[in-house]
């Protein structure tokens, strides 16, 4: 039902990660999650909890609301 929204969120995470010139492993280390979790998010493969969203946003130095701005 929300697959396209997860994909859009994943695209934003990928955009900001690349803007910082981070690899998925770099972002994972900074966000304290696994690299596979970052890949999962960027591919838009379903749900994850809000704590992970906050950790990823902090590592990317953006507000979580920026990642959630989906059209």
PyMOL commands that set and color helices and strands:
alter all, ss='L'
color gray80, all
select helices_A, chain A and resi 3-19+24-31+35-42+50-60+64-68
alter helices_A, ss='H'
color red, helices_A
deselect
rebuild
show_as cartoon
